[in-house]
Amino acid sequence: MKRLLFIYNLHSGKGLIRNHLADIIDTFNKAGYETVVYSTQERADATRLAKELGASYDLVVCSGGDGTLSEVLDGVMTIDEKRRPKIGYIPAGSTNDYAYSLGLPSQMKRCANVIAEEKFRAVDVGKFQENSYFVYVAAFGAFTEVSWNTPQKTKNALGHNAYILEGIRQVGNLKPYQVRFSFGDEEIAGECIYAMVYNSFSVGGMKNISGQNVELDDGKLNLMIVYRPDNAVDFSVMLADLVTKNPNSKFIANYEISDLIVESDSDIDWVLDGEYGGSHKKVHIQAMPQAMKIAVPAETIPQEK
């Protein structure tokens, strides 16, 4: 019999998973899976469970926010590639950026059906430093603290609006970072207020935030840098450029990268998939081509050319 490890975060979103748990497990059982269920109790629990138990299962399914999926990825990536299980995701968070990119349905039962159909897509992920991974975004600067500083109760009560309210509260605290980016033959230095490396159609609930074409499985990640505006007028222009995705903006630069070094003179707080990723003066980010095999609706899998 096939084996499935189901890890869920009861506190994600509004805790709706508790209303669907029996139906989800029944769906997996009917698909021929022996299903073992764990509820996370603390931060990084999903990583520990996936790392310690994942190799004994054909499929590791998680339900929670994008951060829960990120934790599972961290654990699964420690397993030898030949024994590495596939992944299923039932989104239950406040923004669910990556679920949108994968074309997953918003209804939990329908997501369980997608997983039971066993159609998998191999997608790229990011490696951060030596032993951490991210599913879809690594970022620092303006508003990045919002995702991991917003209280869980506020997220549950207000959903995506919680991030917006917390972001508005932090507008007056924006600060520039003197940073150097090195990738390929490029070396770029300057003062920026925000930068992100991403592999998603949506970040922070904003669809197609950069206006760039994003391929989830091309072996590359996207880099977006937002430079510091000098005054209030420039700040308004920068915001307008973000909203309109102005390709000629002097404040916003976009690149494709496969290997990136980010350096600064002082420690910078990083956020990985909405969770705190540590404070670093030097960061090494690599694209891991098609390293995660994840269940998706069959119609979303690109046809081979």
C-alpha positions in Angstrom: 0.0 0.0 0.0 1.2 3.5 -0.8 2.1 5.6 2.2 1.2 9.3 2.8 2.4 11.6 5.6 -0.1 14.4 6.2 1.2 17.4 8.2 -1.2 20.2 9.0 -0.9 23.6 10.8 -4.1 24.0 12.8 -3.4 27.7 13.3 -3.1 28.8 9.7 -5.8 31.0 8.2 -8.9 30.7 10.4 -8.3 27.1 11.4 -10.7 25.8 8.7 -8.7 22.6 8.3 -10.5 21.2 11.4 -13.8 21.3 9.4 -12.4 19.3 6.5 -9.9 16.9 8.1 -12.1 13.8 7.9 -13.1 14.4 4.3 -9.4 15.0 3.3 -8.2 11.8 5.0 -11.1 9.8 3.5 -10.1 11.1 0.0 -6.5 9.9 0.6 -7.6 6.5 1.9 -9.9 6.0 -1.1 -6.9 6.8 -3.4 -5.1 3.8 -1.9 -2.9 5.6 0.7 -2.2 4.5 4.2 -2.3 8.0 5.8 -0.5 9.1 8.9 -1.5 12.4 10.4 0.5 15.0 12.4 -0.5 18.4 13.7 2.4 20.9 14.1 2.9 22.1 17.6 5.6 24.8 17.1 7.7 26.5 14.5 9.8 24.2 12.3 7.8 21.2 13.4 6.9 20.5 9.8 10.6 20.5 8.9 11.5 18.1 11.6 8.6 15.7 10.7 9.4 15.8 7.0 13.1 15.3 7.7 12.8 12.4 10.2 9.9 10.6 8.5 9.7 11.6 4.9 11.9 9.0 3.4 9.5 6.3 4.6 6.6 7.8 2.6 5.7 8.1 -1.0 4.0 11.4 -0.5 4.2 14.2 2.1 1.2 16.4 2.1 0.9 19.6 4.1 -1.9 22.0 4.9 -1.2 25.5 6.2 0.2 28.7 4.8 3.1 29.0 2.3 5.4 29.0 5.4 4.2 25.5 6.3 5.0 24.3 2.7 8.4 26.0 3.0 9.1 24.1 6.2 8.2 20.8 4.6 10.5 21.6 1.7 13.3 22.3 4.1 12.8 18.8 5.6 12.3 16.9 2.3 15.4 18.5 0.7 17.6 16.8 3.4 16.6 13.4 2.0 18.6 11.7 -0.6 17.1 12.4 -4.0 16.4 8.7 -4.8 14.3 8.4 -1.6 12.8 11.9 -1.6 9.0 11.9 -1.5 6.7 13.9 -3.7 4.8 16.8 -2.1 1.1 17.8 -1.9 -0.2 21.1 -0.7 -3.6 22.1 0.7 -3.4 25.9 1.2 -4.9 27.3 4.3 -3.0 30.5 5.0 -3.8 34.2 4.7 -2.3 34.9 1.2 -1.4 31.5 -0.4 0.8 33.1 -3.0 2.4 29.9 -4.2 -0.9 28.0 -4.4 -2.1 30.7 -6.9 1.1 30.1 -9.0 0.4 26.4 -9.1 -3.2 26.8 -10.0 -4.4 25.0 -7.0 -8.1 25.3 -6.1 -9.0 27.4 -3.0 -11.3 24.7 -1.6 -9.5 22.2 0.6 -11.5 19.1 -0.5 -10.8 19.9 -4.2 -7.1 20.2 -3.3 -7.2 16.8 -1.7 -8.8 15.5 -4.9 -6.0 17.1 -7.0 -3.4 15.3 -4.8 -5.3 12.0 -5.1 -5.1 12.3 -8.9 -1.3 12.1 -8.6 -0.4 14.5 -11.4 3.0 16.0 -10.4 5.0 18.9 -11.7 8.7 19.3 -11.1 9.4 22.9 -10.2 12.4 25.0 -9.2 13.1 26.0 -5.7 15.7 28.3 -4.1 18.7 27.3 -1.9 19.5 29.9 0.7 23.0 29.7 2.3 24.2 26.1 2.9 21.2 24.3 4.3 18.0 26.3 3.9 15.5 26.4 1.0 12.6 28.5 -0.1 9.7 27.6 -2.2 9.0 30.9 -3.9 10.6 34.1 -2.3 13.6 35.3 -0.4 13.5 39.0 0.4 14.8 41.8 2.6 13.8 45.5 3.1 10.6 47.4 3.0 7.6 45.6 4.5 9.3 42.2 4.7 9.0 42.2 8.5 5.2 42.4 8.0 4.8 38.8 7.1 6.6 37.4 10.2 5.8 40.2 12.7 2.1 40.3 12.1 0.4 38.4 15.0 -1.2 35.1 14.0 -4.5 36.1 15.6 -4.5 39.3 13.4 -3.9 37.2 10.3 -6.7 34.9 11.2 -9.1 37.7 11.9 -8.3 39.9 8.9 -6.7 37.6 6.4 -4.7 39.4 3.7 -5.9 42.8 5.1 -3.7 42.1 8.1 -0.6 42.5 6.0 -1.8 45.7 4.4 -2.6 47.3 7.8 0.8 46.2 9.2 2.5 47.5 6.1 0.8 50.9 6.3 2.0 51.1 10.0 5.6 50.6 8.9 5.7 53.2 6.0 7.5 55.7 8.1 10.2 53.2 9.1 11.6 52.5 5.6 15.4 52.5 5.5 17.9 52.2 2.7 20.5 49.3 2.5 23.9 49.7 0.8 24.1 46.4 -1.0 26.1 44.6 -3.7 24.6 42.0 -6.0 26.8 39.6 -7.9 25.5 37.2 -10.5 26.9 35.9 -13.8 29.1 38.6 -15.2 27.1 41.3 -13.4 28.0 43.2 -10.2 25.5 45.9 -9.1 25.9 48.1 -6.1 23.6 50.8 -4.7 21.2 51.9 -2.1 17.9 49.9 -2.2 14.9 49.7 0.1 13.8 46.3 -1.1 15.0 43.3 -3.0 13.6 39.9 -3.6 14.5 36.6 -5.3 11.4 34.8 -6.3 9.8 32.1 -8.4 6.1 32.9 -8.3 3.3 34.7 -10.1 2.2 36.3 -6.8 4.1 37.8 -3.9 2.4 39.3 -0.8 -1.0 38.8 -2.4 0.1 41.0 -5.4 -0.3 39.3 -8.7 2.5 39.6 -11.3 4.2 42.1 -9.0 7.2 42.7 -11.3 5.5 42.5 -14.7 8.2 39.9 -15.7 7.5 36.5 -17.2 8.0 33.8 -14.6 8.6 30.2 -15.4 8.4 27.8 -12.5 10.6 25.2 -14.0 13.2 26.9 -16.2 16.1 26.5 -13.8 16.2 30.2 -13.0 14.9 32.6 -10.4 13.9 36.2 -10.8 15.6 39.1 -8.9 13.8 42.4 -8.3 15.6 45.4 -6.8 13.8 48.6 -5.7 16.2 51.5 -5.3 15.9 54.2 -2.7 13.9 57.3 -3.8 15.5 60.6 -2.8 12.4 62.5 -1.9 8.6 62.3 -1.5 8.0 63.0 -5.2 10.4 60.2 -6.2 8.7 57.9 -3.7 5.3 58.5 -5.3 6.9 57.8 -8.7 8.4 54.6 -7.4 5.0 53.4 -6.0 3.3 54.3 -9.3 6.0 52.3 -11.2 5.4 49.3 -8.9 1.6 49.5 -9.5 1.9 50.0 -13.3 4.9 47.6 -13.6 6.7 50.3 -15.6 9.5 48.4 -17.5 11.5 51.7 -17.8 11.5 52.7 -14.1 14.7 54.1 -12.8 13.8 52.8 -9.4 13.1 49.2 -10.2 15.4 46.7 -11.9 14.6 43.0 -12.8 17.0 40.2 -13.7 17.1 36.4 -14.1 19.6 34.6 -12.0 20.7 31.1 -11.2 23.5 31.9 -8.7 23.5 35.1 -6.6 25.7 36.7 -3.9 24.2 39.5 -1.9 26.6 41.4 0.3 26.3 44.4 2.7 28.4 46.0 5.4 25.9 45.3 8.1 23.5 42.5 9.0 20.3 42.4 7.0 17.1 40.6 8.1 15.9 38.2 5.4 12.5 36.6 5.0 12.0 33.2 3.3 8.5 32.4 2.2 7.0 34.8 4.7 9.0 33.5 7.7 12.2 34.9 9.3 15.3 33.7 7.6 18.0 35.1 9.8 20.2 38.2 9.8 23.2 38.1 7.4 26.0 40.3 5.9 26.5 37.9 3.0 24.0 35.6 1.4 24.4 33.0 -1.3 21.2 32.0 -3.2 21.1 29.3 -5.9 18.3 28.0 -8.2 17.7 24.3 -7.7 16.2 23.2 -11.0 13.0 21.1 -10.8 14.0 20.0 -7.3 10.4 19.7 -5.9 7.8 17.4 -7.4 4.4 18.7 -6.3 0.8 17.7 -7.1 -1.0 20.1 -9.4 -4.2 20.1 -11.5 -3.4 18.1 -14.6 -4.5 21.0 -16.9 -1.8 23.3 -15.4 1.1 21.0 -16.4 2.9 22.6 -19.4 2.9 20.5 -22.5 6.4 19.5 -23.8 7.4 21.5 -26.8 
